[in-house]
Amino acid sequence: MAIKKLSIINQPEIGKLIRELRIEMELTQEQFAALLGVVYPTVNRWENGRSQPSPLALQQIQRMLQELGERGNELLQQYAAEN
């Protein structure tokens, strides 16, 4: 259910969600990119609304949100509600 919600969030909300998740995890854009197997400019483009994550990246981001437990659910609900 949550993966479906994440996949329907549009820009710029997905970029905001990614930024909030990264900050919550206390990671730089470079560190976050490394966890996802992408390069820093990719994360920067996501956060600035210039591109959207691939379906595979969305799955990985969803897993990160799930690992945060209740806080991850709060973030997801916040940005899904703005859509």
PyMOL Python script that loads the backbone (N, CA, C, O; Angstrom):
from pymol import cmd

cmd.read_pdbstr("""\
ATOM      1  N   MET A   1       0.821  -1.192   0.000  1.00  0.00           N
ATOM      2  CA  MET A   1       0.000   0.000   0.000  1.00  0.00           C
ATOM      3  C   MET A   1       0.865   1.257   0.000  1.00  0.00           C
ATOM      4  O   MET A   1       0.595   2.181  -0.767  1.00  0.00           O
ATOM      5  N   ALA A   2       1.896   1.313   0.838  1.00  0.00           N
ATOM      6  CA  ALA A   2       2.717   2.511   0.934  1.00  0.00           C
ATOM      7  C   ALA A   2       3.523   2.746  -0.334  1.00  0.00           C
ATOM      8  O   ALA A   2       3.729   3.896  -0.724  1.00  0.00           O
ATOM      9  N   ILE A   3       3.991   1.666  -0.996  1.00  0.00           N
ATOM     10  CA  ILE A   3       4.745   1.838  -2.231  1.00  0.00           C
ATOM     11  C   ILE A   3       3.867   2.500  -3.281  1.00  0.00           C
ATOM     12  O   ILE A   3       4.328   3.376  -4.013  1.00  0.00           O
ATOM     13  N   LYS A   4       2.611   2.091  -3.360  1.00  0.00           N
ATOM     14  CA  LYS A   4       1.693   2.703  -4.311  1.00  0.00           C
ATOM     15  C   LYS A   4       1.533   4.186  -3.997  1.00  0.00           C
ATOM     16  O   LYS A   4       1.540   5.011  -4.910  1.00  0.00           O
ATOM     17  N   LYS A   5       1.390   4.534  -2.733  1.00  0.00           N
ATOM     18  CA  LYS A   5       1.260   5.943  -2.356  1.00  0.00           C
ATOM     19  C   LYS A   5       2.499   6.722  -2.765  1.00  0.00           C
ATOM     20  O   LYS A   5       2.385   7.826  -3.297  1.00  0.00           O
ATOM     21  N   LEU A   6       3.675   6.169  -2.526  1.00  0.00           N
ATOM     22  CA  LEU A   6       4.908   6.856  -2.879  1.00  0.00           C
ATOM     23  C   LEU A   6       4.982   7.070  -4.383  1.00  0.00           C
ATOM     24  O   LEU A   6       5.432   8.124  -4.830  1.00  0.00           O
ATOM     25  N   SER A   7       4.555   6.107  -5.161  1.00  0.00           N
ATOM     26  CA  SER A   7       4.666   6.223  -6.611  1.00  0.00           C
ATOM     27  C   SER A   7       3.698   7.239  -7.198  1.00  0.00           C
ATOM     28  O   SER A   7       3.898   7.680  -8.330  1.00  0.00           O
ATOM     29  N   ILE A   8       2.652   7.626  -6.467  1.00  0.00           N
ATOM     30  CA  ILE A   8       1.711   8.609  -7.014  1.00  0.00           C
ATOM     31  C   ILE A   8       2.002  10.028  -6.560  1.00  0.00           C
ATOM     32  O   ILE A   8       1.304  10.957  -6.966  1.00  0.00           O
ATOM     33  N   ILE A   9       3.000  10.211  -5.739  1.00  0.00           N
ATOM     34  CA  ILE A   9       3.377  11.558  -5.317  1.00  0.00           C
ATOM     35  C   ILE A   9       4.131  12.212  -6.475  1.00  0.00           C
ATOM     36  O   ILE A   9       5.085  11.639  -7.002  1.00  0.00           O
ATOM     37  N   ASN A  10       3.711  13.387  -6.859  1.00  0.00           N
ATOM     38  CA  ASN A  10       4.318  14.091  -7.984  1.00  0.00           C
ATOM     39  C   ASN A  10       5.359  15.089  -7.516  1.00  0.00           C
ATOM     40  O   ASN A  10       5.459  15.397  -6.328  1.00  0.00           O
ATOM     41  N   GLN A  11       6.138  15.594  -8.477  1.00  0.00           N
ATOM     42  CA  GLN A  11       7.037  16.701  -8.201  1.00  0.00           C
ATOM     43  C   GLN A  11       6.166  17.921  -7.959  1.00  0.00           C
ATOM     44  O   GLN A  11       5.128  18.016  -8.614  1.00  0.00           O
ATOM     45  N   PRO A  12       6.479  18.839  -7.105  1.00  0.00           N
ATOM     46  CA  PRO A  12       7.727  18.876  -6.334  1.00  0.00           C
ATOM     47  C   PRO A  12       7.652  18.119  -5.015  1.00  0.00           C
ATOM     48  O   PRO A  12       8.626  18.100  -4.262  1.00  0.00           O
ATOM     49  N   GLU A  13       6.503  17.491  -4.720  1.00  0.00           N
ATOM     50  CA  GLU A  13       6.346  16.814  -3.430  1.00  0.00           C
ATOM     51  C   GLU A  13       7.339  15.674  -3.246  1.00  0.00           C
ATOM     52  O   GLU A  13       7.865  15.499  -2.147  1.00  0.00           O
ATOM     53  N   ILE A  14       7.611  14.894  -4.291  1.00  0.00           N
ATOM     54  CA  ILE A  14       8.545  13.771  -4.131  1.00  0.00           C
ATOM     55  C   ILE A  14       9.934  14.304  -3.792  1.00  0.00           C
ATOM     56  O   ILE A  14      10.657  13.702  -2.999  1.00  0.00           O
ATOM     57  N   GLY A  15      10.302  15.425  -4.389  1.00  0.00           N
ATOM     58  CA  GLY A  15      11.588  16.036  -4.068  1.00  0.00           C
ATOM     59  C   GLY A  15      11.656  16.489  -2.620  1.00  0.00           C
ATOM     60  O   GLY A  15      12.678  16.316  -1.956  1.00  0.00           O
ATOM     61  N   LYS A  16      10.569  17.066  -2.133  1.00  0.00           N
ATOM     62  CA  LYS A  16      10.505  17.497  -0.734  1.00  0.00           C
ATOM     63  C   LYS A  16      10.594  16.293   0.201  1.00  0.00           C
ATOM     64  O   LYS A  16      11.278  16.334   1.224  1.00  0.00           O
ATOM     65  N   LEU A  17       9.894  15.225  -0.166  1.00  0.00           N
ATOM     66  CA  LEU A  17       9.916  14.010   0.648  1.00  0.00           C
ATOM     67  C   LEU A  17      11.323  13.431   0.706  1.00  0.00           C
ATOM     68  O   LEU A  17      11.790  13.035   1.775  1.00  0.00           O
ATOM     69  N   ILE A  18      11.992  13.380  -0.427  1.00  0.00           N
ATOM     70  CA  ILE A  18      13.356  12.849  -0.465  1.00  0.00           C
ATOM     71  C   ILE A  18      14.275  13.697   0.408  1.00  0.00           C
ATOM     72  O   ILE A  18      15.090  13.164   1.160  1.00  0.00           O
ATOM     73  N   ARG A  19      14.143  15.007   0.306  1.00  0.00           N
ATOM     74  CA  ARG A  19      14.970  15.895   1.137  1.00  0.00           C
ATOM     75  C   ARG A  19      14.701  15.658   2.618  1.00  0.00           C
ATOM     76  O   ARG A  19      15.639  15.540   3.406  1.00  0.00           O
ATOM     77  N   GLU A  20      13.435  15.585   3.004  1.00  0.00           N
ATOM     78  CA  GLU A  20      13.087  15.349   4.411  1.00  0.00           C
ATOM     79  C   GLU A  20      13.617  13.998   4.895  1.00  0.00           C
ATOM     80  O   GLU A  20      14.130  13.891   6.009  1.00  0.00           O
ATOM     81  N   LEU A  21      13.492  12.976   4.058  1.00  0.00           N
ATOM     82  CA  LEU A  21      13.994  11.648   4.421  1.00  0.00           C
ATOM     83  C   LEU A  21      15.503  11.698   4.619  1.00  0.00           C
ATOM     84  O   LEU A  21      16.024  11.170   5.602  1.00  0.00           O
ATOM     85  N   ARG A  22      16.193  12.323   3.697  1.00  0.00           N
ATOM     86  CA  ARG A  22      17.648  12.416   3.778  1.00  0.00           C
ATOM     87  C   ARG A  22      18.073  13.159   5.044  1.00  0.00           C
ATOM     88  O   ARG A  22      19.000  12.732   5.733  1.00  0.00           O
ATOM     89  N   ILE A  23      17.406  14.257   5.350  1.00  0.00           N
ATOM     90  CA  ILE A  23      17.721  15.027   6.556  1.00  0.00           C
ATOM     91  C   ILE A  23      17.405  14.215   7.811  1.00  0.00           C
ATOM     92  O   ILE A  23      18.177  14.216   8.770  1.00  0.00           O
ATOM     93  N   GLU A  24      16.279  13.531   7.798  1.00  0.00           N
ATOM     94  CA  GLU A  24      15.894  12.683   8.938  1.00  0.00           C
ATOM     95  C   GLU A  24      16.958  11.616   9.196  1.00  0.00           C
ATOM     96  O   GLU A  24      17.232  11.264  10.343  1.00  0.00           O
ATOM     97  N   MET A  25      17.554  11.107   8.115  1.00  0.00           N
ATOM     98  CA  MET A  25      18.582  10.077   8.230  1.00  0.00           C
ATOM     99  C   MET A  25      19.969  10.677   8.496  1.00  0.00           C
ATOM    100  O   MET A  25      20.954   9.952   8.631  1.00  0.00           O
ATOM    101  N   GLU A  26      20.028  12.015   8.568  1.00  0.00           N
ATOM    102  CA  GLU A  26      21.271  12.741   8.817  1.00  0.00           C
ATOM    103  C   GLU A  26      22.342  12.417   7.780  1.00  0.00           C
ATOM    104  O   GLU A  26      23.494  12.141   8.117  1.00  0.00           O
ATOM    105  N   LEU A  27      21.930  12.457   6.499  1.00  0.00           N
ATOM    106  CA  LEU A  27      22.831  12.150   5.401  1.00  0.00           C
ATOM    107  C   LEU A  27      22.980  13.353   4.476  1.00  0.00           C
ATOM    108  O   LEU A  27      22.046  14.133   4.292  1.00  0.00           O
ATOM    109  N   THR A  28      24.167  13.488   3.902  1.00  0.00           N
ATOM    110  CA  THR A  28      24.366  14.479   2.851  1.00  0.00           C
ATOM    111  C   THR A  28      23.760  13.916   1.567  1.00  0.00           C
ATOM    112  O   THR A  28      23.410  12.738   1.498  1.00  0.00           O
ATOM    113  N   GLN A  29      23.642  14.768   0.560  1.00  0.00           N
ATOM    114  CA  GLN A  29      23.153  14.278  -0.729  1.00  0.00           C
ATOM    115  C   GLN A  29      24.089  13.213  -1.277  1.00  0.00           C
ATOM    116  O   GLN A  29      23.626  12.241  -1.874  1.00  0.00           O
ATOM    117  N   GLU A  30      25.378  13.370  -1.093  1.00  0.00           N
ATOM    118  CA  GLU A  30      26.353  12.383  -1.565  1.00  0.00           C
ATOM    119  C   GLU A  30      26.182  11.047  -0.848  1.00  0.00           C
ATOM    120  O   GLU A  30      26.224   9.992  -1.482  1.00  0.00           O
ATOM    121  N   GLN A  31      25.991  11.087   0.461  1.00  0.00           N
ATOM    122  CA  GLN A  31      25.813   9.847   1.229  1.00  0.00           C
ATOM    123  C   GLN A  31      24.512   9.156   0.842  1.00  0.00           C
ATOM    124  O   GLN A  31      24.472   7.934   0.697  1.00  0.00           O
ATOM    125  N   PHE A  32      23.454   9.934   0.676  1.00  0.00           N
ATOM    126  CA  PHE A  32      22.154   9.388   0.286  1.00  0.00           C
ATOM    127  C   PHE A  32      22.254   8.755  -1.100  1.00  0.00           C
ATOM    128  O   PHE A  32      21.727   7.667  -1.334  1.00  0.00           O
ATOM    129  N   ALA A  33      22.929   9.439  -2.008  1.00  0.00           N
ATOM    130  CA  ALA A  33      23.118   8.918  -3.360  1.00  0.00           C
ATOM    131  C   ALA A  33      23.860   7.586  -3.321  1.00  0.00           C
ATOM    132  O   ALA A  33      23.495   6.652  -4.034  1.00  0.00           O
ATOM    133  N   ALA A  34      24.890   7.495  -2.499  1.00  0.00           N
ATOM    134  CA  ALA A  34      25.672   6.263  -2.401  1.00  0.00           C
ATOM    135  C   ALA A  34      24.807   5.103  -1.917  1.00  0.00           C
ATOM    136  O   ALA A  34      24.937   3.980  -2.404  1.00  0.00           O
ATOM    137  N   LEU A  35      23.922   5.377  -0.954  1.00  0.00           N
ATOM    138  CA  LEU A  35      23.026   4.320  -0.462  1.00  0.00           C
ATOM    139  C   LEU A  35      22.096   3.806  -1.556  1.00  0.00           C
ATOM    140  O   LEU A  35      21.737   2.629  -1.577  1.00  0.00           O
ATOM    141  N   LEU A  36      21.711   4.701  -2.463  1.00  0.00           N
ATOM    142  CA  LEU A  36      20.786   4.329  -3.533  1.00  0.00           C
ATOM    143  C   LEU A  36      21.491   3.845  -4.789  1.00  0.00           C
ATOM    144  O   LEU A  36      20.844   3.363  -5.718  1.00  0.00           O
ATOM    145  N   GLY A  37      22.801   3.969  -4.823  1.00  0.00           N
ATOM    146  CA  GLY A  37      23.545   3.548  -6.005  1.00  0.00           C
ATOM    147  C   GLY A  37      23.418   4.520  -7.164  1.00  0.00           C
ATOM    148  O   GLY A  37      23.484   4.125  -8.328  1.00  0.00           O
ATOM    149  N   VAL A  38      23.236   5.797  -6.839  1.00  0.00           N
ATOM    150  CA  VAL A  38      23.193   6.842  -7.860  1.00  0.00           C
ATOM    151  C   VAL A  38      24.263   7.875  -7.525  1.00  0.00           C
ATOM    152  O   VAL A  38      24.929   7.769  -6.495  1.00  0.00           O
ATOM    153  N   VAL A  39      24.430   8.869  -8.389  1.00  0.00           N
ATOM    154  CA  VAL A  39      25.427   9.897  -8.136  1.00  0.00           C
ATOM    155  C   VAL A  39      24.767  11.114  -7.506  1.00  0.00           C
ATOM    156  O   VAL A  39      23.558  11.316  -7.619  1.00  0.00           O
ATOM    157  N   TYR A  40      25.587  11.919  -6.839  1.00  0.00           N
ATOM    158  CA  TYR A  40      25.104  13.108  -6.139  1.00  0.00           C
ATOM    159  C   TYR A  40      24.207  14.000  -7.000  1.00  0.00           C
ATOM    160  O   TYR A  40      23.150  14.416  -6.524  1.00  0.00           O
ATOM    161  N   PRO A  41      24.583  14.315  -8.260  1.00  0.00           N
ATOM    162  CA  PRO A  41      23.715  15.206  -9.041  1.00  0.00           C
ATOM    163  C   PRO A  41      22.304  14.656  -9.251  1.00  0.00           C
ATOM    164  O   PRO A  41      21.358  15.425  -9.424  1.00  0.00           O
ATOM    165  N   THR A  42      22.160  13.345  -9.236  1.00  0.00           N
ATOM    166  CA  THR A  42      20.836  12.750  -9.392  1.00  0.00           C
ATOM    167  C   THR A  42      19.951  13.110  -8.205  1.00  0.00           C
ATOM    168  O   THR A  42      18.810  13.531  -8.391  1.00  0.00           O
ATOM    169  N   VAL A  43      20.455  12.952  -7.012  1.00  0.00           N
ATOM    170  CA  VAL A  43      19.696  13.298  -5.808  1.00  0.00           C
ATOM    171  C   VAL A  43      19.399  14.800  -5.806  1.00  0.00           C
ATOM    172  O   VAL A  43      18.303  15.221  -5.436  1.00  0.00           O
ATOM    173  N   ASN A  44      20.364  15.591  -6.214  1.00  0.00           N
ATOM    174  CA  ASN A  44      20.164  17.034  -6.280  1.00  0.00           C
ATOM    175  C   ASN A  44      19.028  17.379  -7.246  1.00  0.00           C
ATOM    176  O   ASN A  44      18.197  18.233  -6.940  1.00  0.00           O
ATOM    177  N   ARG A  45      18.985  16.731  -8.394  1.00  0.00           N
ATOM    178  CA  ARG A  45      17.904  16.977  -9.366  1.00  0.00           C
ATOM    179  C   ARG A  45      16.558  16.549  -8.807  1.00  0.00           C
ATOM    180  O   ARG A  45      15.556  17.230  -9.026  1.00  0.00           O
ATOM    181  N   TRP A  46      16.517  15.437  -8.093  1.00  0.00           N
ATOM    182  CA  TRP A  46      15.256  14.989  -7.481  1.00  0.00           C
ATOM    183  C   TRP A  46      14.763  16.038  -6.501  1.00  0.00           C
ATOM    184  O   TRP A  46      13.601  16.444  -6.544  1.00  0.00           O
ATOM    185  N   GLU A  47      15.649  16.475  -5.617  1.00  0.00           N
ATOM    186  CA  GLU A  47      15.254  17.415  -4.568  1.00  0.00           C
ATOM    187  C   GLU A  47      14.854  18.770  -5.126  1.00  0.00           C
ATOM    188  O   GLU A  47      14.018  19.458  -4.541  1.00  0.00           O
ATOM    189  N   ASN A  48      15.432  19.155  -6.235  1.00  0.00           N
ATOM    190  CA  ASN A  48      15.124  20.451  -6.838  1.00  0.00           C
ATOM    191  C   ASN A  48      14.029  20.372  -7.891  1.00  0.00           C
ATOM    192  O   ASN A  48      13.744  21.362  -8.564  1.00  0.00           O
ATOM    193  N   GLY A  49      13.414  19.209  -8.039  1.00  0.00           N
ATOM    194  CA  GLY A  49      12.278  19.066  -8.921  1.00  0.00           C
ATOM    195  C   GLY A  49      12.595  19.009 -10.397  1.00  0.00           C
ATOM    196  O   GLY A  49      11.701  19.185 -11.225  1.00  0.00           O
ATOM    197  N   ARG A  50      13.845  18.768 -10.746  1.00  0.00           N
ATOM    198  CA  ARG A  50      14.206  18.713 -12.158  1.00  0.00           C
ATOM    199  C   ARG A  50      14.067  17.325 -12.766  1.00  0.00           C
ATOM    200  O   ARG A  50      14.072  17.179 -13.988  1.00  0.00           O
ATOM    201  N   SER A  51      13.943  16.304 -11.920  1.00  0.00           N
ATOM    202  CA  SER A  51      13.707  14.940 -12.401  1.00  0.00           C
ATOM    203  C   SER A  51      13.070  14.125 -11.291  1.00  0.00           C
ATOM    204  O   SER A  51      13.037  14.539 -10.132  1.00  0.00           O
ATOM    205  N   GLN A  52      12.567  12.965 -11.666  1.00  0.00           N
ATOM    206  CA  GLN A  52      11.947  12.081 -10.683  1.00  0.00           C
ATOM    207  C   GLN A  52      12.731  10.784 -10.587  1.00  0.00           C
ATOM    208  O   GLN A  52      13.365  10.366 -11.556  1.00  0.00           O
ATOM    209  N   PRO A  53      12.690  10.149  -9.432  1.00  0.00           N
ATOM    210  CA  PRO A  53      13.394   8.875  -9.268  1.00  0.00           C
ATOM    211  C   PRO A  53      12.793   7.786 -10.153  1.00  0.00           C
ATOM    212  O   PRO A  53      11.602   7.796 -10.466  1.00  0.00           O
ATOM    213  N   SER A  54      13.641   6.862 -10.539  1.00  0.00           N
ATOM    214  CA  SER A  54      13.186   5.700 -11.303  1.00  0.00           C
ATOM    215  C   SER A  54      12.336   4.812 -10.398  1.00  0.00           C
ATOM    216  O   SER A  54      12.362   4.974  -9.178  1.00  0.00           O
ATOM    217  N   PRO A  55      11.585   3.879 -10.977  1.00  0.00           N
ATOM    218  CA  PRO A  55      10.812   2.947 -10.146  1.00  0.00           C
ATOM    219  C   PRO A  55      11.695   2.177  -9.149  1.00  0.00           C
ATOM    220  O   PRO A  55      11.283   1.941  -8.014  1.00  0.00           O
ATOM    221  N   LEU A  56      12.889   1.790  -9.566  1.00  0.00           N
ATOM    222  CA  LEU A  56      13.795   1.081  -8.659  1.00  0.00           C
ATOM    223  C   LEU A  56      14.218   1.984  -7.501  1.00  0.00           C
ATOM    224  O   LEU A  56      14.230   1.551  -6.348  1.00  0.00           O
ATOM    225  N   ALA A  57      14.563   3.225  -7.799  1.00  0.00           N
ATOM    226  CA  ALA A  57      14.946   4.164  -6.734  1.00  0.00           C
ATOM    227  C   ALA A  57      13.772   4.401  -5.792  1.00  0.00           C
ATOM    228  O   ALA A  57      13.959   4.501  -4.579  1.00  0.00           O
ATOM    229  N   LEU A  58      12.552   4.493  -6.347  1.00  0.00           N
ATOM    230  CA  LEU A  58      11.372   4.677  -5.489  1.00  0.00           C
ATOM    231  C   LEU A  58      11.203   3.497  -4.538  1.00  0.00           C
ATOM    232  O   LEU A  58      10.832   3.684  -3.379  1.00  0.00           O
ATOM    233  N   GLN A  59      11.471   2.296  -5.015  1.00  0.00           N
ATOM    234  CA  GLN A  59      11.378   1.120  -4.133  1.00  0.00           C
ATOM    235  C   GLN A  59      12.404   1.217  -3.006  1.00  0.00           C
ATOM    236  O   GLN A  59      12.098   0.902  -1.856  1.00  0.00           O
ATOM    237  N   GLN A  60      13.605   1.647  -3.332  1.00  0.00           N
ATOM    238  CA  GLN A  60      14.650   1.776  -2.313  1.00  0.00           C
ATOM    239  C   GLN A  60      14.294   2.877  -1.306  1.00  0.00           C
ATOM    240  O   GLN A  60      14.514   2.723  -0.105  1.00  0.00           O
ATOM    241  N   ILE A  61      13.753   3.968  -1.799  1.00  0.00           N
ATOM    242  CA  ILE A  61      13.335   5.059  -0.915  1.00  0.00           C
ATOM    243  C   ILE A  61      12.205   4.583  -0.008  1.00  0.00           C
ATOM    244  O   ILE A  61      12.163   4.922   1.174  1.00  0.00           O
ATOM    245  N   GLN A  62      11.297   3.803  -0.565  1.00  0.00           N
ATOM    246  CA  GLN A  62      10.200   3.246   0.231  1.00  0.00           C
ATOM    247  C   GLN A  62      10.738   2.380   1.367  1.00  0.00           C
ATOM    248  O   GLN A  62      10.241   2.446   2.491  1.00  0.00           O
ATOM    249  N   ARG A  63      11.746   1.575   1.074  1.00  0.00           N
ATOM    250  CA  ARG A  63      12.346   0.739   2.123  1.00  0.00           C
ATOM    251  C   ARG A  63      12.956   1.596   3.224  1.00  0.00           C
ATOM    252  O   ARG A  63      12.848   1.273   4.407  1.00  0.00           O
ATOM    253  N   MET A  64      13.595   2.690   2.825  1.00  0.00           N
ATOM    254  CA  MET A  64      14.178   3.591   3.822  1.00  0.00           C
ATOM    255  C   MET A  64      13.090   4.190   4.709  1.00  0.00           C
ATOM    256  O   MET A  64      13.255   4.299   5.924  1.00  0.00           O
ATOM    257  N   LEU A  65      11.983   4.574   4.093  1.00  0.00           N
ATOM    258  CA  LEU A  65      10.857   5.111   4.870  1.00  0.00           C
ATOM    259  C   LEU A  65      10.330   4.060   5.836  1.00  0.00           C
ATOM    260  O   LEU A  65      10.024   4.379   6.985  1.00  0.00           O
ATOM    261  N   GLN A  66      10.220   2.824   5.393  1.00  0.00           N
ATOM    262  CA  GLN A  66       9.734   1.746   6.256  1.00  0.00           C
ATOM    263  C   GLN A  66      10.682   1.511   7.421  1.00  0.00           C
ATOM    264  O   GLN A  66      10.243   1.230   8.536  1.00  0.00           O
ATOM    265  N   GLU A  67      11.984   1.625   7.164  1.00  0.00           N
ATOM    266  CA  GLU A  67      12.969   1.429   8.234  1.00  0.00           C
ATOM    267  C   GLU A  67      12.868   2.507   9.304  1.00  0.00           C
ATOM    268  O   GLU A  67      13.244   2.281  10.454  1.00  0.00           O
ATOM    269  N   LEU A  68      12.361   3.678   8.930  1.00  0.00           N
ATOM    270  CA  LEU A  68      12.171   4.750   9.919  1.00  0.00           C
ATOM    271  C   LEU A  68      10.924   4.525  10.773  1.00  0.00           C
ATOM    272  O   LEU A  68      10.688   5.254  11.737  1.00  0.00           O
ATOM    273  N   GLY A  69      10.135   3.523  10.420  1.00  0.00           N
ATOM    274  CA  GLY A  69       8.949   3.199  11.206  1.00  0.00           C
ATOM    275  C   GLY A  69       7.896   4.284  11.152  1.00  0.00           C
ATOM    276  O   GLY A  69       7.521   4.746  10.075  1.00  0.00           O
ATOM    277  N   GLU A  70       7.421   4.687  12.314  1.00  0.00           N
ATOM    278  CA  GLU A  70       6.339   5.671  12.404  1.00  0.00           C
ATOM    279  C   GLU A  70       6.728   7.001  11.768  1.00  0.00           C
ATOM    280  O   GLU A  70       5.902   7.634  11.111  1.00  0.00           O
ATOM    281  N   ARG A  71       7.960   7.428  11.954  1.00  0.00           N
ATOM    282  CA  ARG A  71       8.406   8.698  11.354  1.00  0.00           C
ATOM    283  C   ARG A  71       8.343   8.624   9.828  1.00  0.00           C
ATOM    284  O   ARG A  71       7.956   9.594   9.177  1.00  0.00           O
ATOM    285  N   GLY A  72       8.720   7.487   9.259  1.00  0.00           N
ATOM    286  CA  GLY A  72       8.632   7.295   7.819  1.00  0.00           C
ATOM    287  C   GLY A  72       7.196   7.366   7.336  1.00  0.00           C
ATOM    288  O   GLY A  72       6.912   7.950   6.291  1.00  0.00           O
ATOM    289  N   ASN A  73       6.287   6.766   8.104  1.00  0.00           N
ATOM    290  CA  ASN A  73       4.862   6.834   7.753  1.00  0.00           C
ATOM    291  C   ASN A  73       4.345   8.263   7.817  1.00  0.00           C
ATOM    292  O   ASN A  73       3.549   8.680   6.974  1.00  0.00           O
ATOM    293  N   GLU A  74       4.797   9.011   8.816  1.00  0.00           N
ATOM    294  CA  GLU A  74       4.379  10.414   8.935  1.00  0.00           C
ATOM    295  C   GLU A  74       4.818  11.223   7.724  1.00  0.00           C
ATOM    296  O   GLU A  74       4.045  12.008   7.175  1.00  0.00           O
ATOM    297  N   LEU A  75       6.072  11.023   7.312  1.00  0.00           N
ATOM    298  CA  LEU A  75       6.576  11.747   6.139  1.00  0.00           C
ATOM    299  C   LEU A  75       5.772  11.384   4.896  1.00  0.00           C
ATOM    300  O   LEU A  75       5.382  12.252   4.115  1.00  0.00           O
ATOM    301  N   LEU A  76       5.536  10.104   4.732  1.00  0.00           N
ATOM    302  CA  LEU A  76       4.786   9.642   3.563  1.00  0.00           C
ATOM    303  C   LEU A  76       3.385  10.220   3.549  1.00  0.00           C
ATOM    304  O   LEU A  76       2.918  10.682   2.508  1.00  0.00           O
ATOM    305  N   GLN A  77       2.709  10.201   4.680  1.00  0.00           N
ATOM    306  CA  GLN A  77       1.370  10.740   4.761  1.00  0.00           C
ATOM    307  C   GLN A  77       1.357  12.247   4.511  1.00  0.00           C
ATOM    308  O   GLN A  77       0.451  12.759   3.853  1.00  0.00           O
ATOM    309  N   GLN A  78       2.338  12.946   5.022  1.00  0.00           N
ATOM    310  CA  GLN A  78       2.421  14.398   4.841  1.00  0.00           C
ATOM    311  C   GLN A  78       2.502  14.753   3.360  1.00  0.00           C
ATOM    312  O   GLN A  78       1.770  15.624   2.889  1.00  0.00           O
ATOM    313  N   TYR A  79       3.375  14.094   2.633  1.00  0.00           N
ATOM    314  CA  TYR A  79       3.566  14.458   1.230  1.00  0.00           C
ATOM    315  C   TYR A  79       2.514  13.841   0.320  1.00  0.00           C
ATOM    316  O   TYR A  79       2.232  14.388  -0.746  1.00  0.00           O
ATOM    317  N   ALA A  80       1.931  12.723   0.713  1.00  0.00           N
ATOM    318  CA  ALA A  80       0.820  12.163  -0.059  1.00  0.00           C
ATOM    319  C   ALA A  80      -0.397  13.058   0.076  1.00  0.00           C
ATOM    320  O   ALA A  80      -1.165  13.214  -0.873  1.00  0.00           O
ATOM    321  N   ALA A  81      -0.578  13.651   1.260  1.00  0.00           N
ATOM    322  CA  ALA A  81      -1.726  14.527   1.517  1.00  0.00           C
ATOM    323  C   ALA A  81      -1.618  15.822   0.735  1.00  0.00           C
ATOM    324  O   ALA A  81      -2.640  16.403   0.368  1.00  0.00           O
ATOM    325  N   GLU A  82      -0.394  16.291   0.469  1.00  0.00           N
ATOM    326  CA  GLU A  82      -0.205  17.532  -0.278  1.00  0.00           C
ATOM    327  C   GLU A  82      -0.493  17.354  -1.752  1.00  0.00           C
ATOM    328  O   GLU A  82      -0.671  18.334  -2.475  1.00  0.00           O
ATOM    329  N   ASN A  83      -0.540  16.142  -2.194  1.00  0.00           N
ATOM    330  CA  ASN A  83      -0.722  15.844  -3.616  1.00  0.00           C
ATOM    331  C   ASN A  83      -2.166  15.981  -4.031  1.00  0.00           C
ATOM    332  O   ASN A  83      -2.496  15.765  -5.198  1.00  0.00           O
TER     333      ASN A  83
END
""", "prot")
cmd.dss("prot")
cmd.show_as("cartoon", "prot")
cmd.util.cbc("prot")
cmd.orient("prot")
